Amino acid sequence: MSGKVTAGQPIKYTHKEKLRILAELEKYINEKRDYHSVVGFCVEQGIPKPRLYEWARGDKENAEDKTNPRLGERFKELIQKIHDRQEKFIEENTINGNIPTSFAIFKLKQPCIGWTDKQEVGMSGGMEISIGLPEFIKSEN
């Protein structure tokens, strides 16, 4: 043994394997569970979480993937459904006293869910406070 470790090439997933994982992701979302999570799904499937996000962005596509341009969109949509279920779970369980408020605040402020409590003060002295609404819900002025 030389003592030198060399890394192999990253695992490449075929289009067929991605379609199988997509079907598993849809099945996972529809299962009755207390809590759905992207990392939970990835652990169950034995795939790295960053790889799932790569597919959602359309990175590292196979030639076959390009014939199905909606593949990335579908991964994105299903990942968003997981985040929506998390948000619902956290809201309900915080209201019912099952989750500490500090954890709920931390989790809901993660970029994937998008809640904020930032305050913006303008030069004119006016002040805008937006509490708890993700950016995409706020109306444009």
C-alpha angles and dihedrals in degrees: 000000000000095000090234117122118203123196119232127227116286114265111266117212120212121229088252091054091049090052089051091050090047090054090048090050091053090048090048091053092050094050118105103249134151093232132013121201137172091229091049090054093047093051091050091050096041095236128126115254093231089058091058090052090048089057091048090054092045094244121151095015123180120229087255091054090060090062087060104046093172093067093091092044091053092050089049092050094050093046088052089051089056090052091048091053090049091052092050092047093049094047094049095044094046091051089049092049095245096118126048111250092231091059092046092052092048094048096043091052092057112115092246091063097028108206115156139182100193122146123214120202117191128211091250089065094253118133131208120195121188117182126189103345122118115238094251092061097052115098120239115247 
